[in-house]
């Protein structure tokens, strides 16, 4: 059976570019990766996400997961992100372990910027967030020398680098999570939100070769 097209069906996300299909041939089957570029269209909690695929033999539709989305009110672009969160992949039993959302902020301006925290669209929360200033690299995980990010936030001086380390556990019942969050910033008395992500946390394969067991939770702030 050849894949002739597919459609992403949800109220929470709107495709903003044509679907990309990547094909790889195995010994006994073809494998297709479906890539959608979407944006959040509003605030949704656990909105169903379905996929309809069109094959030469007909159409098939199945539940892909649930989406938690919201749209930021004051988007800004005050900090650079030279190191982005990449996500994690592992065996199915890894979902019970803590996961890490690590990245680097660089203040390339002449004005200090304060990082106050993070806003998510729902469905999960970070259990702890820490930071280090002007580190040479991003070690990953949650380093012992990370300082906790308090309600006062942390001031990132001009031309300084701030590594951020956030820890969370996947919501019960989900094997995969696509996460994009908003960093709450303050500069010159003005607050704004800067998008960080996305990062994918996923198992390495379908359970029992069943795609319906491959439920992602989409947490997207845009």
Secondary structure as the mmCIF struct_conf table of DSSP 4:
data_model
#
loop_
_struct_conf.conf_type_id
_struct_conf.id
_struct_conf.beg_label_comp_id
_struct_conf.beg_label_asym_id
_struct_conf.beg_label_seq_id
_struct_conf.end_label_comp_id
_struct_conf.end_label_asym_id
_struct_conf.end_label_seq_id
STRN STRN1 UNK A 3 UNK A 9
BEND BEND1 UNK A 11 UNK A 12
STRN STRN2 UNK A 13 UNK A 15
BEND BEND2 UNK A 17 UNK A 17
STRN STRN3 UNK A 20 UNK A 25
BEND BEND3 UNK A 27 UNK A 28
STRN STRN4 UNK A 30 UNK A 35
STRN STRN5 UNK A 38 UNK A 40
BEND BEND4 UNK A 42 UNK A 42
STRN STRN6 UNK A 44 UNK A 55
TURN_TY1_P TURN_TY1_P1 UNK A 56 UNK A 57
STRN STRN7 UNK A 58 UNK A 70
BEND BEND5 UNK A 73 UNK A 74
STRN STRN8 UNK A 75 UNK A 75
BEND BEND6 UNK A 79 UNK A 79
STRN STRN9 UNK A 80 UNK A 83
STRN STRN10 UNK A 87 UNK A 90
HELX_RH_3T_P HELX_RH_3T_P1 UNK A 92 UNK A 96
BEND BEND7 UNK A 97 UNK A 97
STRN STRN11 UNK A 99 UNK A 106
BEND BEND8 UNK A 109 UNK A 111
STRN STRN12 UNK A 113 UNK A 119
BEND BEND9 UNK A 122 UNK A 123
BEND BEND10 UNK A 127 UNK A 127
STRN STRN13 UNK A 128 UNK A 133
BEND BEND11 UNK A 134 UNK A 134
BEND BEND12 UNK A 136 UNK A 137
BEND BEND13 UNK A 141 UNK A 141
TURN_TY1_P TURN_TY1_P2 UNK A 144 UNK A 145
HELX_LH_PP_P HELX_LH_PP_P1 UNK A 146 UNK A 146
STRN STRN14 UNK A 147 UNK A 148
TURN_TY1_P TURN_TY1_P3 UNK A 151 UNK A 152
STRN STRN15 UNK A 154 UNK A 156
TURN_TY1_P TURN_TY1_P4 UNK A 158 UNK A 159
STRN STRN16 UNK A 161 UNK A 168
HELX_LH_PP_P HELX_LH_PP_P2 UNK A 170 UNK A 171
TURN_TY1_P TURN_TY1_P5 UNK A 172 UNK A 173
BEND BEND14 UNK A 175 UNK A 175
STRN STRN17 UNK A 176 UNK A 187
TURN_TY1_P TURN_TY1_P6 UNK A 188 UNK A 189
STRN STRN18 UNK A 190 UNK A 203
BEND BEND15 UNK A 204 UNK A 205
STRN STRN19 UNK A 207 UNK A 207
TURN_TY1_P TURN_TY1_P7 UNK A 208 UNK A 209
STRN STRN20 UNK A 210 UNK A 210
HELX_RH_3T_P HELX_RH_3T_P2 UNK A 211 UNK A 213
STRN STRN21 UNK A 216 UNK A 221
#
